[in-house]
């Protein structure tokens, strides 16, 4: 029954990531419900979801680009390094401390997603920030992605558009950069952590199925419905985590 729950959560998360983002808001509580502590649940979620993220990134590879002042190779290298750094940071963070941080992290990610989805949209114009500023921003996002990851795609999209990348290219590039950060983190976790592989594999299989389904539904499901669903899930998860804590 638990494995069936995880597979269903994986399908949902994979579709959610392909359509609007926020899949970790589904996988994290599902893994906690199976008995994992918050830190191991987060690690397992990262390992399980990265194959679906790779698939999504590969599907949109034709849109991948660099910014006006940073090449894609530079952005990719920063993302990989940040993902590794975030993973090691999580590894040395005590489980009790991480569990106390999770409700706040989910709350921040939910608020960021809600603001990005329903808040005022920036107007065009202006100049791109200096290369070192964009590099520093991407490094911070990648570090966060390796450590927790919830909302990383939204922040990456915002950073790329701030650097004056066209929105369609920013969407495709964001998927690849987030996938690279998570792959790097997943490799660190797989090499240093006793991961519950049966749960990770079932969740990962579900996420790949959901990712393909999400890609097929991309033009049929209203984006507003998906974004509202992410915010509702995030709010419910935040409340549940605070009450549980």
N, C-alpha and C positions, 0 to 999 in steps of 0.2 A: 504493500500500500504506500509506503514512504517513497519507494522508487517511482511509483506511478505519479505521485504528487510532484516529485522533482522533474520528471519528464514533462508533465503538463506545465510546470513553472518555466521550464526551459523553452518550450514552444512559445509560451506567452512572451517571455523575455526576448527571445530572438526576433519575434515579429515586432515587438515594441521598439527594439533597437533599430530595426530596419525602417520602421515607419516614422518614429518620432524621438526615440531615445528614452532613457529611464528604465532599461531592462533590469538593472541591478536592484531597483526598488522591489522587484518581484522575487529575484533569486535569493537575496539576502535573508528576508524573513522566512522563505521556504526552507533554507538550509538551517536556520536557527530552530525552526519547528522540528527538524529531524534530530535535534539534540546537540548540534555544534555550538560552541561559544562564538561570540560575535567576531573575534579575530580570525579564527579558523574558517568561519562561514564566509568572511570577506575574501580570504585567500582562495578558498575553494571556488567561489563565484568567479574570481578573476581567471583562474585556470580553466574553468568550464566554459566561459563565454568567449574566450579569445578566438576559437576556430570560427565561430559565427561572425565575429568582427573582421577576421581576415577575409572571409567570403564577401562581406559587404564592401570592404575596401577594394578588393580585386574587381568586383563588379563595376565600381565607379572609377577605376584607374585612369580612364581617358580624361577625367576632369582634374586630375592632380596637377598642381602647379606650385611654383614658388611665389613669394611676395615680391613687391617692387625692389626690396633691398636685401632679401635673404633667399637663397636658392632652396629648392625642395630638399636637396641632399643635406644641407645644413639643418633645416628644420627636422628632417628624419633623424639625423645624428643626435640632435638635442633631445628629441622625444625618446630615443632608445636609452640615452644616458640618464635622463630624468626618471624613466620607468624603473631602471635598475636601482637608482638611488632611493626612490620611493619604496620599493620592495624591501630593501635592506633596512630602511627606517621603520617600516612596519614590523619586520622581524625582531627588532630590538625593543619595540614598544611593548610593555607589559600588557597581558591580556585584559587585566582589570582596568587599566588606564584606557585602552582602546574601547572597551565596552562602554566606559563612561563618555567617551568622545563620540561614539556612533550616533546617538540621537541628535547631537548638535550638527554633526556632519550631514546627516540626512536632511535636517531642517534647513541648513544652508543651501544644499543642493536643490531642494524643492523650491525654496524661495528664488534661487537663481533661475531655475527652469521657468517658474511662473512669470518672473520679470521679463525674461527673454521672449516668452511666448505671448504675453498679454500687455507688456509695458510699452512705452513709447519707442518707436523705431528711430534710430539715428538717421539723420539726413546725409546725403552724399556731399562730396566736397572735402576740402581740407587736404593736408599732406600726410603721407605715411610717417609713422614714428621712425626714429633712427634705428639702424639695424640692431644695435646693442640692446635697445629697449624691447624690440620684438623677440630677440633671442632670450632675454631675461624672462619675459612673460611666458614664452613657450616652455622654457626650462621649469618655471614654477608650476605650470599646468601639468607637465609630464611627471614631475615629482609627486604632485597630488594624485595623478592618475595611478601611479604605481602604489601609492599608499592606500587610497580609498577608491577613487574613480567615479563615484556618483556625480553626474553633472559635468564631467570632464569634456565631453563632446560639445556641450553648450558653450563652455568657456573658450574652447579652442575655436569654435565657429566665430565667436565674438572677436577674438584676438586676430583672426585672419581677415575678417572684414574691416577691423580697425586699421590693419596694414594695407587696406585698399585692394584686397583681392575680390574679384566678382563673386557674388553669392553662390552661384552654381559651382564654380571652382572651389570655393571655400567649403561647400558641403562635401564634395568628393575628397578634398585634401584632408579635411577634418577626420573623416572615417579612417584614412590610412594612418595619420599621425597617432590617433588614439589606439588603433590596432597595434602599431609598433611599440608604444609605451606598454600596452598590456601584454604583448608577447614577451618583451624583455622582463617584465615583472613576473609573468607566469613561469619563465625559465628559472628565475631565481627561486621562486617558491617551490617548484618541482624538485630542485636540487637540494633544498635546505629544510623542507617541511614534510612531515608525515601527513600527506594529503589523503583524505578518504576517497580513493580513486573510483570506487563503485558509484558513489554519489556524483562525483565530478563528471564521469563518463556519461551517465544517464542524463544529467543536466545539460552537458555539452551536446549530446545527440539531439535532445529536444530543441536546443537553441538553433542548431543548424536547420532543422525542419521548419522552425518558426521563422528563421531568417529568409528562407526561400519563399515561404507563404507570404511574409510581409512584403517582399519585393513584388510579388504578384498582385498584392492588394494595394500597392502604393497609390495607384491612380483611382481607386474605388472608395477608399475609406476617407471621410472628411478629416482633414488635419486637425480641426478644432476639437473633434471628439477624442482623438488620440492625446492631444496636449492636455485636455481636461482630465483624462484618465490618469496621466502621469502625475498631475498635481494632486488629484484625489488620493491616489496610491501613496504618494509621498507624505501627505498630511496624515493619513491613517497610520502609516508606518512610523512616523515621528511620534504620534500620540502613543501608539502601542509600545514603542521603545522607552519613552519616558515613564509610562505607567509600569512597565516591566522592570525598569531599573529602580 
